[in-house]
Amino acid sequence: MSILAEKEILDLSVSERIQLAQDIWDSVAKVPESLALTDEEKVEIDRRLDLYHMNPNAGSPWSVVRGRIKNRA
């Protein structure tokens, strides 16, 4: 595997850079055990989970959120 230099990355089209970022993220997501959460992150996750359990209907499904985002563009 070759490491791309910053210039090589910036020479890629926007869609190619997006794909590269997605590929990198996918490779990181394959080893979730290597991403330890901080204590602050754990507290925040617990807080959000508690809020969800108190009112599970308060949020919006991803499809609705995505639609709102697309409509703003």
PyMOL Python script that loads the backbone (N, CA, C, O; Angstrom):
from pymol import cmd

cmd.read_pdbstr("""\
ATOM      1  N   MET A   1       0.838  -1.170   0.000  1.00  0.00           N
ATOM      2  CA  MET A   1       0.000   0.000   0.000  1.00  0.00           C
ATOM      3  C   MET A   1       0.886   1.236   0.000  1.00  0.00           C
ATOM      4  O   MET A   1       1.836   1.322   0.777  1.00  0.00           O
ATOM      5  N   SER A   2       0.581   2.180  -0.857  1.00  0.00           N
ATOM      6  CA  SER A   2       1.361   3.402  -0.892  1.00  0.00           C
ATOM      7  C   SER A   2       0.655   4.492  -0.093  1.00  0.00           C
ATOM      8  O   SER A   2      -0.572   4.521   0.005  1.00  0.00           O
ATOM      9  N   ILE A   3       1.445   5.370   0.465  1.00  0.00           N
ATOM     10  CA  ILE A   3       0.914   6.499   1.208  1.00  0.00           C
ATOM     11  C   ILE A   3       0.876   7.691   0.258  1.00  0.00           C
ATOM     12  O   ILE A   3       1.885   8.050  -0.349  1.00  0.00           O
ATOM     13  N   LEU A   4      -0.295   8.292   0.139  1.00  0.00           N
ATOM     14  CA  LEU A   4      -0.438   9.444  -0.744  1.00  0.00           C
ATOM     15  C   LEU A   4       0.105  10.697  -0.063  1.00  0.00           C
ATOM     16  O   LEU A   4      -0.125  10.917   1.126  1.00  0.00           O
ATOM     17  N   ALA A   5       0.812  11.497  -0.813  1.00  0.00           N
ATOM     18  CA  ALA A   5       1.286  12.779  -0.311  1.00  0.00           C
ATOM     19  C   ALA A   5       0.131  13.779  -0.373  1.00  0.00           C
ATOM     20  O   ALA A   5      -0.821  13.589  -1.130  1.00  0.00           O
ATOM     21  N   GLU A   6       0.221  14.833   0.419  1.00  0.00           N
ATOM     22  CA  GLU A   6      -0.850  15.828   0.449  1.00  0.00           C
ATOM     23  C   GLU A   6      -1.154  16.357  -0.942  1.00  0.00           C
ATOM     24  O   GLU A   6      -2.323  16.522  -1.293  1.00  0.00           O
ATOM     25  N   LYS A   7      -0.128  16.628  -1.743  1.00  0.00           N
ATOM     26  CA  LYS A   7      -0.348  17.146  -3.091  1.00  0.00           C
ATOM     27  C   LYS A   7      -1.129  16.145  -3.936  1.00  0.00           C
ATOM     28  O   LYS A   7      -2.021  16.524  -4.696  1.00  0.00           O
ATOM     29  N   GLU A   8      -0.787  14.860  -3.797  1.00  0.00           N
ATOM     30  CA  GLU A   8      -1.500  13.832  -4.559  1.00  0.00           C
ATOM     31  C   GLU A   8      -2.975  13.781  -4.151  1.00  0.00           C
ATOM     32  O   GLU A   8      -3.860  13.613  -4.991  1.00  0.00           O
ATOM     33  N   ILE A   9      -3.217  13.927  -2.869  1.00  0.00           N
ATOM     34  CA  ILE A   9      -4.592  13.908  -2.382  1.00  0.00           C
ATOM     35  C   ILE A   9      -5.351  15.107  -2.923  1.00  0.00           C
ATOM     36  O   ILE A   9      -6.480  14.970  -3.394  1.00  0.00           O
ATOM     37  N   LEU A  10      -4.737  16.285  -2.857  1.00  0.00           N
ATOM     38  CA  LEU A  10      -5.405  17.491  -3.331  1.00  0.00           C
ATOM     39  C   LEU A  10      -5.591  17.492  -4.844  1.00  0.00           C
ATOM     40  O   LEU A  10      -6.453  18.206  -5.357  1.00  0.00           O
ATOM     41  N   ASP A  11      -4.804  16.710  -5.560  1.00  0.00           N
ATOM     42  CA  ASP A  11      -4.970  16.588  -7.009  1.00  0.00           C
ATOM     43  C   ASP A  11      -6.161  15.700  -7.384  1.00  0.00           C
ATOM     44  O   ASP A  11      -6.610  15.719  -8.530  1.00  0.00           O
ATOM     45  N   LEU A  12      -6.671  14.926  -6.425  1.00  0.00           N
ATOM     46  CA  LEU A  12      -7.834  14.093  -6.679  1.00  0.00           C
ATOM     47  C   LEU A  12      -9.073  14.968  -6.821  1.00  0.00           C
ATOM     48  O   LEU A  12      -9.129  16.069  -6.274  1.00  0.00           O
ATOM     49  N   SER A  13     -10.057  14.478  -7.551  1.00  0.00           N
ATOM     50  CA  SER A  13     -11.328  15.211  -7.641  1.00  0.00           C
ATOM     51  C   SER A  13     -12.008  15.150  -6.270  1.00  0.00           C
ATOM     52  O   SER A  13     -11.646  14.341  -5.417  1.00  0.00           O
ATOM     53  N   VAL A  14     -12.981  16.007  -6.084  1.00  0.00           N
ATOM     54  CA  VAL A  14     -13.699  16.029  -4.812  1.00  0.00           C
ATOM     55  C   VAL A  14     -14.331  14.665  -4.548  1.00  0.00           C
ATOM     56  O   VAL A  14     -14.242  14.151  -3.433  1.00  0.00           O
ATOM     57  N   SER A  15     -14.960  14.081  -5.545  1.00  0.00           N
ATOM     58  CA  SER A  15     -15.599  12.778  -5.336  1.00  0.00           C
ATOM     59  C   SER A  15     -14.564  11.707  -4.998  1.00  0.00           C
ATOM     60  O   SER A  15     -14.849  10.814  -4.200  1.00  0.00           O
ATOM     61  N   GLU A  16     -13.375  11.774  -5.584  1.00  0.00           N
ATOM     62  CA  GLU A  16     -12.321  10.812  -5.258  1.00  0.00           C
ATOM     63  C   GLU A  16     -11.819  11.012  -3.832  1.00  0.00           C
ATOM     64  O   GLU A  16     -11.527  10.039  -3.137  1.00  0.00           O
ATOM     65  N   ARG A  17     -11.715  12.273  -3.388  1.00  0.00           N
ATOM     66  CA  ARG A  17     -11.294  12.538  -2.017  1.00  0.00           C
ATOM     67  C   ARG A  17     -12.335  12.068  -1.015  1.00  0.00           C
ATOM     68  O   ARG A  17     -11.994  11.544   0.046  1.00  0.00           O
ATOM     69  N   ILE A  18     -13.602  12.256  -1.353  1.00  0.00           N
ATOM     70  CA  ILE A  18     -14.671  11.766  -0.485  1.00  0.00           C
ATOM     71  C   ILE A  18     -14.587  10.246  -0.380  1.00  0.00           C
ATOM     72  O   ILE A  18     -14.698   9.684   0.709  1.00  0.00           O
ATOM     73  N   GLN A  19     -14.389   9.590  -1.517  1.00  0.00           N
ATOM     74  CA  GLN A  19     -14.278   8.134  -1.515  1.00  0.00           C
ATOM     75  C   GLN A  19     -13.070   7.683  -0.690  1.00  0.00           C
ATOM     76  O   GLN A  19     -13.150   6.698   0.044  1.00  0.00           O
ATOM     77  N   LEU A  20     -11.957   8.401  -0.812  1.00  0.00           N
ATOM     78  CA  LEU A  20     -10.765   8.079  -0.029  1.00  0.00           C
ATOM     79  C   LEU A  20     -11.063   8.208   1.460  1.00  0.00           C
ATOM     80  O   LEU A  20     -10.689   7.341   2.249  1.00  0.00           O
ATOM     81  N   ALA A  21     -11.735   9.288   1.843  1.00  0.00           N
ATOM     82  CA  ALA A  21     -12.079   9.480   3.255  1.00  0.00           C
ATOM     83  C   ALA A  21     -12.995   8.356   3.743  1.00  0.00           C
ATOM     84  O   ALA A  21     -12.824   7.848   4.851  1.00  0.00           O
ATOM     85  N   GLN A  22     -13.956   7.974   2.921  1.00  0.00           N
ATOM     86  CA  GLN A  22     -14.844   6.877   3.299  1.00  0.00           C
ATOM     87  C   GLN A  22     -14.074   5.567   3.432  1.00  0.00           C
ATOM     88  O   GLN A  22     -14.300   4.796   4.365  1.00  0.00           O
ATOM     89  N   ASP A  23     -13.168   5.325   2.500  1.00  0.00           N
ATOM     90  CA  ASP A  23     -12.359   4.101   2.560  1.00  0.00           C
ATOM     91  C   ASP A  23     -11.499   4.067   3.822  1.00  0.00           C
ATOM     92  O   ASP A  23     -11.363   3.026   4.464  1.00  0.00           O
ATOM     93  N   ILE A  24     -10.924   5.209   4.166  1.00  0.00           N
ATOM     94  CA  ILE A  24     -10.110   5.286   5.382  1.00  0.00           C
ATOM     95  C   ILE A  24     -10.985   5.026   6.603  1.00  0.00           C
ATOM     96  O   ILE A  24     -10.611   4.245   7.479  1.00  0.00           O
ATOM     97  N   TRP A  25     -12.155   5.678   6.668  1.00  0.00           N
ATOM     98  CA  TRP A  25     -13.037   5.485   7.808  1.00  0.00           C
ATOM     99  C   TRP A  25     -13.480   4.022   7.904  1.00  0.00           C
ATOM    100  O   TRP A  25     -13.512   3.454   8.995  1.00  0.00           O
ATOM    101  N   ASP A  26     -13.821   3.417   6.773  1.00  0.00           N
ATOM    102  CA  ASP A  26     -14.224   2.008   6.784  1.00  0.00           C
ATOM    103  C   ASP A  26     -13.113   1.121   7.334  1.00  0.00           C
ATOM    104  O   ASP A  26     -13.382   0.162   8.059  1.00  0.00           O
ATOM    105  N   SER A  27     -11.864   1.439   6.991  1.00  0.00           N
ATOM    106  CA  SER A  27     -10.747   0.626   7.484  1.00  0.00           C
ATOM    107  C   SER A  27     -10.578   0.790   8.995  1.00  0.00           C
ATOM    108  O   SER A  27     -10.197  -0.156   9.684  1.00  0.00           O
ATOM    109  N   VAL A  28     -10.860   1.980   9.506  1.00  0.00           N
ATOM    110  CA  VAL A  28     -10.779   2.218  10.947  1.00  0.00           C
ATOM    111  C   VAL A  28     -11.930   1.500  11.652  1.00  0.00           C
ATOM    112  O   VAL A  28     -11.741   0.908  12.715  1.00  0.00           O
ATOM    113  N   ALA A  29     -13.114   1.554  11.057  1.00  0.00           N
ATOM    114  CA  ALA A  29     -14.295   0.949  11.670  1.00  0.00           C
ATOM    115  C   ALA A  29     -14.189  -0.574  11.767  1.00  0.00           C
ATOM    116  O   ALA A  29     -14.902  -1.197  12.554  1.00  0.00           O
ATOM    117  N   LYS A  30     -13.307  -1.167  10.976  1.00  0.00           N
ATOM    118  CA  LYS A  30     -13.130  -2.626  11.029  1.00  0.00           C
ATOM    119  C   LYS A  30     -12.441  -3.079  12.308  1.00  0.00           C
ATOM    120  O   LYS A  30     -12.478  -4.264  12.641  1.00  0.00           O
ATOM    121  N   VAL A  31     -11.817  -2.163  13.024  1.00  0.00           N
ATOM    122  CA  VAL A  31     -11.124  -2.512  14.270  1.00  0.00           C
ATOM    123  C   VAL A  31     -11.606  -1.594  15.408  1.00  0.00           C
ATOM    124  O   VAL A  31     -10.824  -0.812  15.949  1.00  0.00           O
ATOM    125  N   PRO A  32     -12.887  -1.695  15.763  1.00  0.00           N
ATOM    126  CA  PRO A  32     -13.438  -0.776  16.770  1.00  0.00           C
ATOM    127  C   PRO A  32     -12.752  -0.878  18.124  1.00  0.00           C
ATOM    128  O   PRO A  32     -12.761   0.081  18.897  1.00  0.00           O
ATOM    129  N   GLU A  33     -12.161  -2.024  18.418  1.00  0.00           N
ATOM    130  CA  GLU A  33     -11.491  -2.180  19.705  1.00  0.00           C
ATOM    131  C   GLU A  33     -10.269  -1.278  19.834  1.00  0.00           C
ATOM    132  O   GLU A  33      -9.779  -1.053  20.941  1.00  0.00           O
ATOM    133  N   SER A  34      -9.775  -0.762  18.719  1.00  0.00           N
ATOM    134  CA  SER A  34      -8.614   0.120  18.773  1.00  0.00           C
ATOM    135  C   SER A  34      -9.004   1.576  19.041  1.00  0.00           C
ATOM    136  O   SER A  34      -8.139   2.443  19.167  1.00  0.00           O
ATOM    137  N   LEU A  35     -10.296   1.835  19.125  1.00  0.00           N
ATOM    138  CA  LEU A  35     -10.779   3.194  19.362  1.00  0.00           C
ATOM    139  C   LEU A  35     -11.378   3.297  20.759  1.00  0.00           C
ATOM    140  O   LEU A  35     -12.594   3.222  20.936  1.00  0.00           O
ATOM    141  N   ALA A  36     -10.528   3.465  21.722  1.00  0.00           N
ATOM    142  CA  ALA A  36     -10.996   3.571  23.101  1.00  0.00           C
ATOM    143  C   ALA A  36     -11.700   4.903  23.315  1.00  0.00           C
ATOM    144  O   ALA A  36     -11.234   5.946  22.854  1.00  0.00           O
ATOM    145  N   LEU A  37     -12.826   4.858  24.018  1.00  0.00           N
ATOM    146  CA  LEU A  37     -13.555   6.080  24.344  1.00  0.00           C
ATOM    147  C   LEU A  37     -12.954   6.722  25.591  1.00  0.00           C
ATOM    148  O   LEU A  37     -12.473   6.037  26.493  1.00  0.00           O
ATOM    149  N   THR A  38     -12.992   8.043  25.618  1.00  0.00           N
ATOM    150  CA  THR A  38     -12.580   8.745  26.834  1.00  0.00           C
ATOM    151  C   THR A  38     -13.693   8.617  27.864  1.00  0.00           C
ATOM    152  O   THR A  38     -14.819   8.251  27.529  1.00  0.00           O
ATOM    153  N   ASP A  39     -13.374   8.918  29.109  1.00  0.00           N
ATOM    154  CA  ASP A  39     -14.402   8.895  30.156  1.00  0.00           C
ATOM    155  C   ASP A  39     -15.507   9.895  29.838  1.00  0.00           C
ATOM    156  O   ASP A  39     -16.681   9.615  30.078  1.00  0.00           O
ATOM    157  N   GLU A  40     -15.142  11.057  29.301  1.00  0.00           N
ATOM    158  CA  GLU A  40     -16.126  12.074  28.941  1.00  0.00           C
ATOM    159  C   GLU A  40     -17.063  11.569  27.848  1.00  0.00           C
ATOM    160  O   GLU A  40     -18.266  11.827  27.893  1.00  0.00           O
ATOM    161  N   GLU A  41     -16.519  10.855  26.871  1.00  0.00           N
ATOM    162  CA  GLU A  41     -17.350  10.307  25.800  1.00  0.00           C
ATOM    163  C   GLU A  41     -18.316   9.254  26.342  1.00  0.00           C
ATOM    164  O   GLU A  41     -19.475   9.195  25.932  1.00  0.00           O
ATOM    165  N   LYS A  42     -17.834   8.434  27.254  1.00  0.00           N
ATOM    166  CA  LYS A  42     -18.696   7.414  27.851  1.00  0.00           C
ATOM    167  C   LYS A  42     -19.840   8.057  28.623  1.00  0.00           C
ATOM    168  O   LYS A  42     -20.983   7.608  28.536  1.00  0.00           O
ATOM    169  N   VAL A  43     -19.531   9.114  29.383  1.00  0.00           N
ATOM    170  CA  VAL A  43     -20.569   9.825  30.134  1.00  0.00           C
ATOM    171  C   VAL A  43     -21.598  10.412  29.171  1.00  0.00           C
ATOM    172  O   VAL A  43     -22.800  10.333  29.422  1.00  0.00           O
ATOM    173  N   GLU A  44     -21.134  10.995  28.079  1.00  0.00           N
ATOM    174  CA  GLU A  44     -22.050  11.601  27.100  1.00  0.00           C
ATOM    175  C   GLU A  44     -22.930  10.542  26.445  1.00  0.00           C
ATOM    176  O   GLU A  44     -24.126  10.766  26.257  1.00  0.00           O
ATOM    177  N   ILE A  45     -22.367   9.412  26.102  1.00  0.00           N
ATOM    178  CA  ILE A  45     -23.160   8.325  25.508  1.00  0.00           C
ATOM    179  C   ILE A  45     -24.222   7.854  26.500  1.00  0.00           C
ATOM    180  O   ILE A  45     -25.376   7.648  26.123  1.00  0.00           O
ATOM    181  N   ASP A  46     -23.843   7.687  27.745  1.00  0.00           N
ATOM    182  CA  ASP A  46     -24.810   7.275  28.768  1.00  0.00           C
ATOM    183  C   ASP A  46     -25.909   8.323  28.940  1.00  0.00           C
ATOM    184  O   ASP A  46     -27.082   7.978  29.084  1.00  0.00           O
ATOM    185  N   ARG A  47     -25.532   9.597  28.926  1.00  0.00           N
ATOM    186  CA  ARG A  47     -26.510  10.683  29.069  1.00  0.00           C
ATOM    187  C   ARG A  47     -27.521  10.634  27.926  1.00  0.00           C
ATOM    188  O   ARG A  47     -28.727  10.731  28.150  1.00  0.00           O
ATOM    189  N   ARG A  48     -27.019  10.482  26.697  1.00  0.00           N
ATOM    190  CA  ARG A  48     -27.917  10.439  25.541  1.00  0.00           C
ATOM    191  C   ARG A  48     -28.796   9.204  25.561  1.00  0.00           C
ATOM    192  O   ARG A  48     -29.962   9.268  25.173  1.00  0.00           O
ATOM    193  N   LEU A  49     -28.257   8.086  26.005  1.00  0.00           N
ATOM    194  CA  LEU A  49     -29.049   6.865  26.095  1.00  0.00           C
ATOM    195  C   LEU A  49     -30.156   7.023  27.145  1.00  0.00           C
ATOM    196  O   LEU A  49     -31.286   6.582  26.934  1.00  0.00           O
ATOM    197  N   ASP A  50     -29.826   7.648  28.263  1.00  0.00           N
ATOM    198  CA  ASP A  50     -30.840   7.915  29.292  1.00  0.00           C
ATOM    199  C   ASP A  50     -31.951   8.795  28.740  1.00  0.00           C
ATOM    200  O   ASP A  50     -33.128   8.530  28.982  1.00  0.00           O
ATOM    201  N   LEU A  51     -31.587   9.846  27.995  1.00  0.00           N
ATOM    202  CA  LEU A  51     -32.597  10.722  27.390  1.00  0.00           C
ATOM    203  C   LEU A  51     -33.476   9.957  26.418  1.00  0.00           C
ATOM    204  O   LEU A  51     -34.689  10.160  26.370  1.00  0.00           O
ATOM    205  N   TYR A  52     -32.861   9.085  25.651  1.00  0.00           N
ATOM    206  CA  TYR A  52     -33.630   8.268  24.708  1.00  0.00           C
ATOM    207  C   TYR A  52     -34.628   7.384  25.457  1.00  0.00           C
ATOM    208  O   TYR A  52     -35.793   7.292  25.068  1.00  0.00           O
ATOM    209  N   HIS A  53     -34.176   6.742  26.518  1.00  0.00           N
ATOM    210  CA  HIS A  53     -35.059   5.853  27.279  1.00  0.00           C
ATOM    211  C   HIS A  53     -36.204   6.624  27.936  1.00  0.00           C
ATOM    212  O   HIS A  53     -37.295   6.079  28.102  1.00  0.00           O
ATOM    213  N   MET A  54     -35.971   7.878  28.310  1.00  0.00           N
ATOM    214  CA  MET A  54     -37.025   8.696  28.911  1.00  0.00           C
ATOM    215  C   MET A  54     -38.069   9.111  27.876  1.00  0.00           C
ATOM    216  O   MET A  54     -39.243   9.264  28.214  1.00  0.00           O
ATOM    217  N   ASN A  55     -37.657   9.295  26.617  1.00  0.00           N
ATOM    218  CA  ASN A  55     -38.584   9.721  25.576  1.00  0.00           C
ATOM    219  C   ASN A  55     -38.103   9.199  24.222  1.00  0.00           C
ATOM    220  O   ASN A  55     -37.503   9.954  23.458  1.00  0.00           O
ATOM    221  N   PRO A  56     -38.351   7.933  23.911  1.00  0.00           N
ATOM    222  CA  PRO A  56     -37.826   7.340  22.674  1.00  0.00           C
ATOM    223  C   PRO A  56     -38.409   7.936  21.398  1.00  0.00           C
ATOM    224  O   PRO A  56     -37.863   7.721  20.315  1.00  0.00           O
ATOM    225  N   ASN A  57     -39.505   8.677  21.505  1.00  0.00           N
ATOM    226  CA  ASN A  57     -40.115   9.271  20.318  1.00  0.00           C
ATOM    227  C   ASN A  57     -39.647  10.704  20.051  1.00  0.00           C
ATOM    228  O   ASN A  57     -40.120  11.341  19.110  1.00  0.00           O
ATOM    229  N   ALA A  58     -38.726  11.213  20.866  1.00  0.00           N
ATOM    230  CA  ALA A  58     -38.286  12.601  20.739  1.00  0.00           C
ATOM    231  C   ALA A  58     -37.404  12.837  19.515  1.00  0.00           C
ATOM    232  O   ALA A  58     -37.389  13.941  18.972  1.00  0.00           O
ATOM    233  N   GLY A  59     -36.683  11.837  19.082  1.00  0.00           N
ATOM    234  CA  GLY A  59     -35.763  12.007  17.959  1.00  0.00           C
ATOM    235  C   GLY A  59     -36.430  11.817  16.615  1.00  0.00           C
ATOM    236  O   GLY A  59     -37.640  11.608  16.526  1.00  0.00           O
ATOM    237  N   SER A  60     -35.624  11.894  15.575  1.00  0.00           N
ATOM    238  CA  SER A  60     -36.102  11.692  14.208  1.00  0.00           C
ATOM    239  C   SER A  60     -35.306  10.562  13.569  1.00  0.00           C
ATOM    240  O   SER A  60     -34.108  10.428  13.817  1.00  0.00           O
ATOM    241  N   PRO A  61     -35.962   9.752  12.751  1.00  0.00           N
ATOM    242  CA  PRO A  61     -35.227   8.707  12.033  1.00  0.00           C
ATOM    243  C   PRO A  61     -34.228   9.319  11.058  1.00  0.00           C
ATOM    244  O   PRO A  61     -34.413  10.441  10.585  1.00  0.00           O
ATOM    245  N   TRP A  62     -33.172   8.573  10.763  1.00  0.00           N
ATOM    246  CA  TRP A  62     -32.130   9.057   9.860  1.00  0.00           C
ATOM    247  C   TRP A  62     -32.717   9.494   8.526  1.00  0.00           C
ATOM    248  O   TRP A  62     -32.280  10.507   7.981  1.00  0.00           O
ATOM    249  N   SER A  63     -33.678   8.781   7.986  1.00  0.00           N
ATOM    250  CA  SER A  63     -34.247   9.145   6.685  1.00  0.00           C
ATOM    251  C   SER A  63     -34.868  10.539   6.721  1.00  0.00           C
ATOM    252  O   SER A  63     -34.783  11.275   5.738  1.00  0.00           O
ATOM    253  N   VAL A  64     -35.483  10.907   7.826  1.00  0.00           N
ATOM    254  CA  VAL A  64     -36.087  12.239   7.963  1.00  0.00           C
ATOM    255  C   VAL A  64     -34.998  13.305   8.093  1.00  0.00           C
ATOM    256  O   VAL A  64     -35.064  14.354   7.453  1.00  0.00           O
ATOM    257  N   VAL A  65     -34.007  13.025   8.920  1.00  0.00           N
ATOM    258  CA  VAL A  65     -32.907  13.973   9.099  1.00  0.00           C
ATOM    259  C   VAL A  65     -32.192  14.203   7.770  1.00  0.00           C
ATOM    260  O   VAL A  65     -31.914  15.344   7.399  1.00  0.00           O
ATOM    261  N   ARG A  66     -31.896  13.122   7.057  1.00  0.00           N
ATOM    262  CA  ARG A  66     -31.224  13.229   5.758  1.00  0.00           C
ATOM    263  C   ARG A  66     -32.059  14.066   4.792  1.00  0.00           C
ATOM    264  O   ARG A  66     -31.514  14.877   4.044  1.00  0.00           O
ATOM    265  N   GLY A  67     -33.363  13.875   4.804  1.00  0.00           N
ATOM    266  CA  GLY A  67     -34.241  14.667   3.941  1.00  0.00           C
ATOM    267  C   GLY A  67     -34.180  16.147   4.273  1.00  0.00           C
ATOM    268  O   GLY A  67     -34.157  16.988   3.375  1.00  0.00           O
ATOM    269  N   ARG A  68     -34.153  16.471   5.564  1.00  0.00           N
ATOM    270  CA  ARG A  68     -34.054  17.877   5.969  1.00  0.00           C
ATOM    271  C   ARG A  68     -32.726  18.479   5.518  1.00  0.00           C
ATOM    272  O   ARG A  68     -32.677  19.625   5.069  1.00  0.00           O
ATOM    273  N   ILE A  69     -31.660  17.705   5.638  1.00  0.00           N
ATOM    274  CA  ILE A  69     -30.348  18.189   5.216  1.00  0.00           C
ATOM    275  C   ILE A  69     -30.331  18.436   3.714  1.00  0.00           C
ATOM    276  O   ILE A  69     -29.839  19.470   3.261  1.00  0.00           O
ATOM    277  N   LYS A  70     -30.860  17.502   2.942  1.00  0.00           N
ATOM    278  CA  LYS A  70     -30.883  17.634   1.484  1.00  0.00           C
ATOM    279  C   LYS A  70     -31.718  18.817   1.044  1.00  0.00           C
ATOM    280  O   LYS A  70     -31.391  19.475   0.056  1.00  0.00           O
ATOM    281  N   ASN A  71     -32.793  19.097   1.764  1.00  0.00           N
ATOM    282  CA  ASN A  71     -33.670  20.214   1.403  1.00  0.00           C
ATOM    283  C   ASN A  71     -33.027  21.565   1.677  1.00  0.00           C
ATOM    284  O   ASN A  71     -33.432  22.567   1.089  1.00  0.00           O
ATOM    285  N   ARG A  72     -32.045  21.612   2.551  1.00  0.00           N
ATOM    286  CA  ARG A  72     -31.357  22.873   2.851  1.00  0.00           C
ATOM    287  C   ARG A  72     -30.339  23.242   1.761  1.00  0.00           C
ATOM    288  O   ARG A  72     -30.011  24.414   1.576  1.00  0.00           O
ATOM    289  N   ALA A  73     -29.860  22.252   1.065  1.00  0.00           N
ATOM    290  CA  ALA A  73     -28.806  22.487   0.069  1.00  0.00           C
ATOM    291  C   ALA A  73     -29.349  23.180  -1.164  1.00  0.00           C
ATOM    292  O   ALA A  73     -28.597  23.453  -2.100  1.00  0.00           O
TER     293      ALA A  73
END
""", "prot")
cmd.dss("prot")
cmd.show_as("cartoon", "prot")
cmd.util.cbc("prot")
cmd.orient("prot")
